[in-house]
Amino acid sequence: DSLPGNVEVTHVSLFDGSLQGFAFKDRPAFCFQGHPEASPGPHDVDYLFDRFVDMMKKREGAVSDAATH
């Protein structure tokens, strides 16, 4: 209820309804606070790591492009 307009809730605890993750709508940043090891499978949050790596690769490309111009 008190988050800025540029923030989107991405994860909410099924146990107590607390905020566990959010992403910014206007910048490449997101967060997650949880215990993935407590979930049914060991790879349930792999997509978060994949997303992070993709964001870093895009950023690396942008920095490399800027350095050559």
C-alpha positions in Angstrom: 0.0 0.0 0.0 2.9 2.4 0.6 5.1 1.5 -2.3 6.0 4.1 -4.9 4.2 4.0 -8.3 7.4 2.7 -10.0 7.5 -0.4 -7.9 5.7 -3.7 -8.7 5.2 -6.4 -6.0 6.4 -9.7 -7.4 6.4 -12.1 -4.4 4.2 -12.3 -1.4 4.5 -14.9 1.4 1.8 -17.5 1.4 2.2 -17.9 5.1 1.7 -14.4 6.4 1.2 -12.2 3.3 4.4 -10.2 3.9 6.2 -8.7 0.9 9.0 -10.9 -0.3 9.9 -9.4 -3.6 9.5 -6.4 -5.8 10.8 -5.0 -9.1 11.2 -1.5 -10.4 9.2 -0.6 -13.4 11.6 2.1 -14.6 15.0 0.5 -14.1 16.6 -2.9 -14.3 16.5 -3.8 -10.6 14.5 -6.3 -8.5 14.8 -8.1 -5.2 13.7 -11.2 -3.5 13.8 -12.2 0.2 12.9 -15.8 0.9 14.2 -19.2 1.5 14.2 -21.1 -1.8 15.8 -24.1 -0.1 12.5 -24.6 1.8 10.4 -24.9 -1.4 9.3 -28.2 -3.0 12.1 -28.3 -5.5 15.7 -27.1 -5.7 15.2 -25.1 -8.9 12.1 -23.1 -8.1 13.8 -19.8 -8.2 16.3 -20.5 -11.0 14.4 -18.0 -13.1 15.5 -15.2 -10.8 19.1 -16.0 -11.3 18.6 -16.3 -15.0 16.9 -12.9 -15.0 19.8 -11.3 -13.0 22.4 -12.8 -15.4 20.4 -11.5 -18.4 20.2 -8.0 -16.9 24.0 -8.0 -16.3 24.7 -9.1 -19.8 22.5 -6.3 -21.2 24.2 -3.8 -19.0 27.6 -5.1 -19.9 26.7 -4.7 -23.6 25.5 -1.1 -23.0 28.7 -0.2 -21.2 30.9 -1.7 -23.9 28.9 0.1 -26.6 29.3 3.4 -24.8 33.0 2.9 -24.3 33.6 2.5 -28.0 31.8 5.7 -29.0 
